[in-house]
Amino acid sequence: MLRNLSKRYSNSSFSISKNLIPASWMRASTSGVNSAHPKRALGYQTILDQPLMWLVLSLCFLGLIMVYSATIALPESTKYSSYAPTHFLSRHAFSLLVAFVAGFMVFRVPSYQWQKLAPLAFLVCIGLLILVLIPGVGKEVNGARRWLSLPFITIQPSELMKICAILYASDYAVRKLGYMQHMAKVLLPMILAMFLVGTLLLLEPDMGAFIVIVMLVFGILFLAGVNAKFFVVLLLGLGTAFTVLIAFSDYRRARLMAFLDPWSDSNSLDKAYQLSHSLIAFGRGEFFGVGLGGSVEKLHYLPEAHTDFILAVIGEELGFIGVTVVILMFLWVVQRCFKIGQQAIGLERIFQGLVAKGVGIWIAFQCLINMGVNLGLLPTKGLTLPLMSYGGSAILVCGIGIALVFRVDYENRSLMAGHGGIR
């Protein structure tokens, strides 16, 4: 698919560029503006994708408000009695600031440099996944060892692996572009790599992150043109593997049974406790919600209301309307990522296009799982809502992912405006 696109676009690159470039950009590129400064030629309004920028900022701001609303009463409990009412608000705001700074630094790096660093970044992230399993090094919370405590920040390697996997899979697809019809040369090496990553993640355990990483990696390979028959076989194999993992794990099997019958006396007070209270929150919200700050479920009834179940608080306080707006905003974000990725592929920038689309797959799939869990459509998994849920590593990685998309978009616009020097 991508090879055909490349041939077609290479035969008519000027006409394609002419159709994609607005007239104002063409005038800017031919009016004697110094090509060494694409920002001057493009102008402020064309440096970044405006809809994507405002959507991301809106989701982050709404997430900040809802995290504050969901956590304002937590200091009343024994567990958080020493915390100030604004503790989680200030920490979430700081995480957003760190994500913004990290995103800005990532944006400043040309995308071809990220392509060169992709294999090394993937190996480093595997090293971090091994490091987190070492007793005394990895931090254990609620029976799971997923965090590394550094002097000023606690990072979650499984979150970093999502970005590293996108970069690595995109670079891998470009290197294997001529062998997409050969399963042994394309899929088997990646299956082995994902087996290693999956083993490390399941030892933490973090099955939710494993599912997301596997789906986005093979989603990128599918977009790159992997033989559809191989892809169907792969999906069947993955489905079988996940079924076996559930069947031979007591707590995963118990979660599945609780998901199927959350209102039974034994489940509603045990494995389905979060799910049942999440559904109660949505039921209380009805169409217009009970009003911002008026949630009852966040008052020590719904565990992790500010992380995995932030959508339930939105549903209770802002109602069906609020949840629908959030879903539509995420759909628009994913659409912009795919649009930017398709534009990059049209400019024969395959790696950049796959990275942008990979970020779109990641956001779409993680939102699908998180929202499905909150609404009782999927078994409970420990996955946050991108850009909105409380969590330093999750917010940081989201910022980096969006920055990569912005970088691809910026380079697309620069090239279409007639500026060279960007690969």
N, C-alpha and C positions, 0 to 999 in steps of 0.2 A: 504493500500500500504506500509506504513512505518512499520507496524507490520510484514508483510510478509518479508520485507527486513531484519528486525532485527532477525527473526527466521533463515532466510537463512544464514546471515552473522555470527550469533552466533554459528551455527553448523560447520562452516569452517573458523573460525577467523584466524587461522594460515595460511591457504592456501591463503586467501584473502590478508592478510598482506604481504605474500611472493610475491604475484603477483604485489602488488602496490609499494613495496619498491625497489628502484634501488639497484643494487649489491653493489655500493659504500657505501650506507647507512647501508646495512647489515654488511659489513666489519667494519664500524665505531662502530656499536652497539655491536660487538663481539670482539673488539680489546682491551678491558680492559679500555676504556675511562670512566671516572667518569660519571655515569648517572645523577648525580645531576647538571650537566652542559650541558644541551642539545645543547646549542649554539656551544660548542667546538666539540661535536660529529657530529653535522650536518654540520658544516663548514659555512663560510660566504655565499657561493653561494646557500645554501639550507635553509636559515632561512626564507626567504620570497619568494612568487611567483614572479619571475623575470619579466615575461611579464606584469603582472598586475601593478607592481611597476613602470615600465618604461612607460606604457600607461598612468597611472595617472599623473606622473610627466610631460609627454609631453602635456597632455591636459591642465594641470594647467599653464604650460609655454606659450602655445599657447594662452590660455585665457588671460594671463597677457599682452601679446603683443597686442591682439585685443582690450582689454579694453583701453589700452593707445591710440591705433589708433582711436577708436571710440569716445574718450573724449578729444583729444588734442585741438579740436577747440571749446569746450564748453565755456571756459572763455571769448570768444568773444561775448557771448550773455549777455543780461542784468541780467538774473537770476544767472549766475555764474561769473559775472564780477570780483568779489573779489577773485576768485580762481586762483591758479597757474596752468600752463599747465600740470604739473605733479601731480596735487592734487589727481585725481582718481587713477592714477598709484600707487602712494605711499600708498594710503589707501587700494587698492586691494592687494598690496604686503604685507602690514601689516596683512590683513585678512588671506592671505595664511600662513603667519608665525604663527598666532594664531591657525589656523586650524591644522598646522603641530604639534605644541606643544600639543594641545588638543588631536590630534590623537595618539601621542606618549604616553600620559598619559593613554588613553583608552586601547592602545595596551598592556600596562604593567599589566592590570587587567585581571586575569583568567576569561574565559568565564562563568564558573559556578557561579561566583560572579554576573555577569550581569544578569544571570537567576534569582538569588535570588532577585535582585533589580528591576526586570522588573515591577511587579505590583506597587511598590512604585513610580518608575519613571513615570509611566503612570498617577497615581493620582496627582503627583506634576505638571505634564504638564497640566492636566485639570485645576488645580488651577491657573496656569499662564494664561490659556485661559480665565478664569473668571476675573482675575486681569486686563488683558489688556482692558476689556470692561468698566472698572470703569472710569468715567470722571475725568481727572486730574492725573490719573495714566498711562493709555494707551496713547500713542502718536498717534495723528491723522494726516494722510498725504493723500491729494487728496480724502477726504471723507471717507477713510477707517481707522479704528482703529486697527492696527495689531502689534504695536511695544511697547516695554517697554524700557524706557531710564534709563540705569544704569550709574554710575559715569564715567566709562571708555568705555562702549560699549552699543550699542542699539541692543537688541535681539528681534527676532520674534518668539513667542511661537508656531505658526503654523508650523514653520520649525523644531523646536525641537520635536514636536509631531510626525513627520515622523519617527524619530529614536525610540522614546518611543513606538510608535505603532508597529514597527517591533519587538522589544524586547518583548513587552507584548503579541502580537499575537503568536510569536514563543513559549513562555512559556505556554500560554493558550492551544495551540495545543498539546503540550507534555502532559499537565495535562489531556486533554480530549481525548487522543489518543484511549482509549478503547470505546469511545462513538461516533465515527465519523459517524455512521449510524443513529444517533438519533438527529433529528433536534431540538427538544425542549431542549436538554442538551448541544448542541454545538452552533448552529447558533443563537438561540433566545437571549441568554445572550450577545453575541458579537454584534448582531444587536442593542440591547438596548444601549450598550456602544458606538457604532458608531453614534447612534441617538443623544446621549448627545454631543459627539464631534462635530458632524455636526451642531447641533443647535448653539453651541458656535462659530464655524467658520463662519457660515452664518450670524451671528450677526455682524461680524467685518466689512464688509463681505469678505470672502476669499473662494469662491467656488472652485477655482482651487486646493488649498491645500486639501480641503475636498474630491474632486474626487480622488486625488492621494492616500490619506490615506485610503479611503475605498477600492480602488482597490488593494493596496498592502496587507492590512489586510486579505481580503477574498481570495486573491491570495495565501497567506501563508496557510490559512485553506484548500484551494483546494489541494495544494501540500501535505498537511498532510493527505489527504485521505477523505475529506468530501464527502458524497454521491453526485454523479454527478447530480442526479435529483434535490436535494435540491439546488445545486449551480446554476442550470439553472433557477429555480424559483426565487432565490435571485437576479440574474442578471436582470431578467424581472422586478422584483420589484424595483431595483435600477434605471433601465431605466425609469420606470414610474414616480418615485419620481423626478428624474432630469428633466423630461419633464414638470412636474407640477411646479417645481421651476422656470423654464424658462417662462412658460406660464403666471404665476402670478407675474412676475417681469418685469416692463417696460424697465429698462435699459438692462436686459439680453435678452429680446425679441428683442430690438433694435439692440443689438450686433449680434444676429443671423441673422436678416434681412440684416444687413450690410455685414455679411460674405457671404450671398447668392448672393448679388449684390454689390460688393465693388466699381465698376466703375461708378455707377450712380452719377449724379451731387450732390444729397443730401448726399449720403453716403461717397463719396471719400473725402469730405471736413469736415466730421463729424465723425461718429462712425467707418468708415472704413479708416480713415486717416492713421493710422499706417500700416494697412494691405496693402493699395494701395502703399505706399512708400516702404514697405518691398519688394513687388513684383517688383517694379521699380528697386530696388537695385539688386535683383537676375537677372533681365533682363539685366542690365548694365554689370554685371560680366561675362555673357556668359560662355565660356568654361574655359578660363585660368584666368579670372579676370582682373581688371584694374591696379593691382599692389598694394602692401602693402602701406597703407597710402593714396591711391588715391581715396577713396570713396567720392562721392558727397552727398549722402543721409545722411551721418553723420553730414553734415554741417547745422544743425538745421532743417532739413526736416523730418527725422525719429525720433520720440520721443522714449526715453528709448533705444537708440541704444546700450548702454553698458550693459543693463540688459536683458530684455525680448527678444530683437531683435538683439542680438550679432551675431546670425547665418546669418542674412541678411547682416551685414557688412562683414562677412567672405565670403559670396556668391558674394558680389560686388568686393571685393579686391582680393580674391583668386579663384573666379570662381567655376564652377561645380567641378573641380578637388579638390579644397580645401574642399568644402562641403562634397564630397564623402569620402575623407580621414577622416574627423571628424566623419561622420556616422559610418564608418568601425571601427574606434578606439573605439567608444562607444559600438558597437556590440561586439568587442573583450573583453572589460571590463565586459560586462554582461555575456559573455560566461565563463570568468574566475571565476566570482562570482558563477555561477551555478556549474561549475566544482568542485570548492572548497567545496561548499555545498553538492554536491553528494558524494564527498569523505568522508566528515564528517558523513553523514548518513550511508555510508558503514562501518564506524568504530563505529556504534551504538551511535553516538553523534547527536541525533535528533534535540535538541534545536539549537546547533551550525550550523547544516546543514540548518535549516530553516532560521536562521538569515542571513547567507551568501546568500541564495537564495532570501530572502526578500529584501536585499540591491540591488541585481540584478534586481528584479521586480521594485523597486522604481526608479532606474536609468533609466531602459528601458522605463517605462511608462512616467516619467517626460520628458525624451528626446523626446519621441514620441509626446507628447502634444506640447512641445515648438517648435520642428521642424515643426509639422503640422500647428501650428499657423503662424510661419514665412513664410511657403510656401503657405499659403492660403487654406490648407486642413481642418483646424479646426477653429471654432470661437475663437476670441481673448480671452486669459486667462492670468492672471498675474503670469506666472511660468517661472523661470529662467532656463538656460541650465546648468545642473550640472557640477561642476568643472571649468567652464569657465566664466559664467556671473559674473558681478560685484554685490556684496552684501555680507556683513559680516556674517549674520546668515546663509545664504545659503551655503557659502563656509565652515563655521565652521561645519555645520551638515554633509556636504559631507565628510569632513576630518574624522569625528567621524565614519561615516558609513563605509568608506574604511578601517579604522583602525580595526573595528570589523571583517571585512572579513580577514584582514591580521592576526589577532589574531587566528581566526579559522584555517587558513592555517598553521600557526606556530605550533599550537597544534596538528593538523593532522600529520605534518611532524615529530614532536617529538615522537608521539605515534608509528608511523610506523617505526621509527628508534630504537624502543625498550625501550624508556624512560617512566617510570611510573610517578605518581604524578600529572598528568594532567587529570582533569575530563571533 
